[in-house]
Structures are given as C-alpha cells and as structure tokens.
Amino acid sequence: AGVDMAYRRPATIDQALFGLVPDLTITIGEETVKPPAIVGKTVHWPLPCPTVLDDDGMNRLFHEVETHVDRLIEWIE
C-alpha cells in the first residue's frame, strides 16, 4: 500500500519549516535560485534535471549527489 498523493498540495517553504530558520539551505538544479524567505547560508548544487538523462547520465548524477553529500558531511563535522 502507499499514500495517495493525487489530491495533496505541496507545502510552502514557511509551512515546511514550521517557523524554524535553517542554518543551511541547499538548492539543487541547473540554475542558481535563492528561495524566498530563506535566511542563513545557502549552497547551490548545480545538477542536471534527471528527467532528460539516459542510464549513463543517471549514474553520473548519482555519483555527483554522493560527492556533494560526502563534502557536506565533512563540512558539518
């Protein structure tokens, strides 16, 4: 079974954060965009849209994400 998401609306940034202010916001995509209402440090990971990638491209994307996460963990520690 699963959760039927067909009639759910995405949460706004304010709703998703429950009024909290994040220390770090990571944006992901081909363009650098600072989300509205975000205070604090913002890091952008320039990653391609996965919907246009073939299998090799998806493998490269997987490894790019893995590299970004590893670097983030090193930075946090």
Accessible surface in RSA format (square Angstrom, percent):
REM  Atomic radii and reference values for relative SASA: ProtOr
REM  Chains: A
REM  Algorithm: Lee & Richards
REM  Probe-radius: 1.40
REM  Slices: 20
REM RES _ NUM      All-atoms   Total-Side   Main-Chain    Non-polar    All polar
REM                ABS   REL    ABS   REL    ABS   REL    ABS   REL    ABS   REL
RES ALA A   1   167.26 153.8  66.53 102.7 100.73 229.1  87.92 123.8  79.34 210.2
RES GLY A   2    73.11  90.2   0.00   N/A  73.11  90.2  38.22 104.9  34.89  78.1
RES VAL A   3   102.55  67.5  77.81  70.4  24.75  59.6  81.75  71.0  20.80  56.4
RES ASP A   4   104.11  72.9  80.36  80.0  23.76  56.2  45.92 108.1  58.20  58.0
RES MET A   5   119.36  61.8 106.03  70.2  13.34  31.8 100.13  85.1  19.23  25.5
RES ALA A   6    78.09  71.8  35.70  55.1  42.39  96.4  49.30  69.4  28.79  76.3
RES TYR A   7   200.03  93.4 170.41  97.0  29.62  77.1 128.91  96.9  71.11  87.7
RES ARG A   8   151.34  63.5 127.06  64.8  24.28  57.8  38.34  52.4 113.00  68.5
RES ARG A   9   214.95  90.2 189.39  96.5  25.56  60.9  68.68  93.9 146.26  88.6
RES PRO A  10   126.89  92.5  99.20  90.4  27.69 100.6 111.71  92.2  15.18  94.4
RES ALA A  11    65.83  60.5  34.44  53.1  31.39  71.4  37.44  52.7  28.40  75.2
RES THR A  12    78.21  55.6  70.38  71.3   7.84  18.7  74.97 100.7   3.24   4.9
RES ILE A  13    70.20  39.9  65.80  49.0   4.40  10.6  66.52  47.9   3.68  10.0
RES ASP A  14    94.75  66.4  87.26  86.9   7.49  17.7  30.88  72.7  63.88  63.7
RES GLN A  15   110.11  61.6  97.12  71.0  12.99  30.9  43.15  91.8  66.97  50.8
RES ALA A  16    57.91  53.2  36.98  57.1  20.93  47.6  43.51  61.3  14.41  38.2
RES LEU A  17    52.60  29.3  49.98  35.8   2.62   6.6  52.46  36.8   0.14   0.4
RES PHE A  18   174.11  87.1 143.05  88.6  31.06  80.8 153.82  93.3  20.29  58.1
RES GLY A  19    71.21  87.8   0.00   N/A  71.21  87.8  41.77 114.6  29.44  65.9
RES LEU A  20   132.49  73.8 124.32  88.9   8.17  20.5 126.81  89.1   5.69  15.3
RES VAL A  21   104.37  68.7  80.10  72.5  24.27  58.5  80.66  70.1  23.72  64.3
RES PRO A  22    33.95  24.7  20.42  18.6  13.53  49.2  31.57  26.1   2.38  14.8
RES ASP A  23   134.38  94.1 114.49 114.0  19.89  47.0  38.92  91.6  95.46  95.2
RES LEU A  24    38.17  21.3  18.32  13.1  19.86  49.9  18.62  13.1  19.55  52.6
RES THR A  25    22.59  16.1  19.02  19.3   3.57   8.5  21.20  28.5   1.39   2.1
RES ILE A  26    54.33  30.9  28.61  21.3  25.72  62.0  28.61  20.6  25.72  69.8
RES THR A  27    20.13  14.3  15.94  16.2   4.20  10.0  19.67  26.4   0.47   0.7
RES ILE A  28   108.27  61.6  74.08  55.2  34.18  82.4  74.10  53.4  34.17  92.7
RES GLY A  29    20.60  25.4   0.00   N/A  20.60  25.4  20.60  56.5   0.00   0.0
RES GLU A  30   121.12  69.5  87.74  66.4  33.38  79.5  34.65  67.0  86.47  70.6
RES GLU A  31   134.31  77.1 122.27  92.5  12.04  28.7  46.08  89.1  88.22  72.0
RES THR A  32   111.52  79.3  82.62  83.8  28.89  68.9  59.37  79.7  52.15  78.8
RES VAL A  33    89.38  58.8  83.91  76.0   5.47  13.2  87.88  76.4   1.50   4.1
RES LYS A  34   124.24  60.6 101.19  62.1  23.05  54.9  65.59  59.0  58.65  62.5
RES PRO A  35    23.68  17.3  18.63  17.0   5.06  18.4  21.20  17.5   2.48  15.4
RES PRO A  36   107.18  78.1  96.01  87.5  11.17  40.6 106.98  88.3   0.20   1.3
RES ALA A  37    74.40  68.4  29.75  45.9  44.65 101.6  47.61  67.1  26.79  71.0
RES ILE A  38    13.45   7.7   2.97   2.2  10.48  25.3   3.08   2.2  10.37  28.2
RES VAL A  39   102.81  67.6  98.25  88.9   4.55  11.0 101.27  88.0   1.53   4.2
RES GLY A  40    41.49  51.2   0.00   N/A  41.49  51.2  28.10  77.1  13.39  30.0
RES LYS A  41   109.36  53.4  95.91  58.8  13.46  32.0  53.39  48.1  55.97  59.6
RES THR A  42    44.43  31.6  16.73  17.0  27.69  66.0  16.73  22.5  27.69  41.9
RES VAL A  43    46.51  30.6  43.02  39.0   3.49   8.4  46.51  40.4   0.00   0.0
RES HIS A  44    39.17  21.4  19.55  13.6  19.62  50.2  19.07  19.7  20.11  23.4
RES TRP A  45    21.41   8.6  21.41  10.4   0.00   0.0  13.24   7.1   8.17  13.2
RES PRO A  46    84.32  61.5  69.90  63.7  14.42  52.4  71.21  58.8  13.10  81.4
RES LEU A  47     5.95   3.3   4.20   3.0   1.75   4.4   4.82   3.4   1.12   3.0
RES PRO A  48    43.94  32.0  38.44  35.0   5.50  20.0  39.23  32.4   4.71  29.3
RES CYS A  49    54.74  41.4  48.48  54.1   6.26  14.7  25.17  63.8  29.57  31.9
RES PRO A  50    67.44  49.1  60.53  55.2   6.90  25.1  60.72  50.1   6.71  41.7
RES THR A  51   120.36  85.6  82.19  83.3  38.17  91.0  80.51 108.1  39.85  60.2
RES VAL A  52   115.94  76.3  80.65  73.0  35.28  85.0  89.12  77.4  26.82  72.7
RES LEU A  53    46.13  25.7  24.27  17.4  21.87  55.0  26.24  18.4  19.89  53.5
RES ASP A  54    96.67  67.7  81.56  81.2  15.11  35.7  48.31 113.7  48.35  48.2
RES ASP A  55   119.18  83.5 114.00 113.5   5.18  12.2  32.25  75.9  86.93  86.7
RES ASP A  56    91.44  64.1  88.81  88.4   2.62   6.2  14.20  33.4  77.24  77.0
RES GLY A  57     3.01   3.7   0.00   N/A   3.01   3.7   1.46   4.0   1.55   3.5
RES MET A  58    84.05  43.5  81.56  54.0   2.48   5.9  80.59  68.5   3.46   4.6
RES ASN A  59    86.76  59.8  86.41  83.5   0.35   0.8  16.00  38.5  70.76  68.4
RES ARG A  60   145.29  61.0 141.78  72.3   3.51   8.3  68.17  93.2  77.12  46.7
RES LEU A  61    18.52  10.3  17.95  12.8   0.57   1.4  18.19  12.8   0.33   0.9
RES PHE A  62   125.31  62.7 119.08  73.8   6.22  16.2 124.43  75.4   0.88   2.5
RES HIS A  63   103.22  56.4 102.37  71.2   0.85   2.2  69.90  72.0  33.32  38.8
RES GLU A  64    70.06  40.2  65.96  49.9   4.10   9.8  33.40  64.6  36.66  29.9
RES VAL A  65    54.24  35.7  54.24  49.1   0.00   0.0  54.24  47.1   0.00   0.0
RES GLU A  66    80.30  46.1  74.87  56.6   5.44  12.9  26.79  51.8  53.52  43.7
RES THR A  67    56.82  40.4  54.38  55.1   2.44   5.8  31.11  41.8  25.72  38.9
RES HIS A  68    36.21  19.8  34.38  23.9   1.83   4.7  18.70  19.3  17.51  20.4
RES VAL A  69    57.38  37.8  57.38  51.9   0.00   0.0  57.38  49.9   0.00   0.0
RES ASP A  70    72.51  50.8  70.32  70.0   2.19   5.2  20.20  47.5  52.31  52.2
RES ARG A  71   149.47  62.8 144.77  73.8   4.70  11.2  51.37  70.2  98.11  59.5
RES LEU A  72    40.17  22.4  35.61  25.5   4.56  11.5  39.56  27.8   0.61   1.6
RES ILE A  73    82.84  47.1  82.27  61.3   0.57   1.4  82.84  59.7   0.00   0.0
RES GLU A  74   127.07  73.0 109.42  82.8  17.64  42.0  41.52  80.3  85.55  69.8
RES TRP A  75   153.90  61.8 125.00  60.5  28.90  67.8 107.45  57.3  46.45  75.4
RES ILE A  76   116.91  66.5  88.87  66.2  28.04  67.6  93.02  67.0  23.89  64.8
RES GLU A  77   165.35  94.9 103.68  78.4  61.66 146.8  57.96 112.1 107.39  87.7
END  Absolute sums over single chains surface
CHAIN  1 A     6661.9       5296.1       1365.8       4093.0       2568.9
END  Absolute sums over all chains
TOTAL          6661.9       5296.1       1365.8       4093.0       2568.9
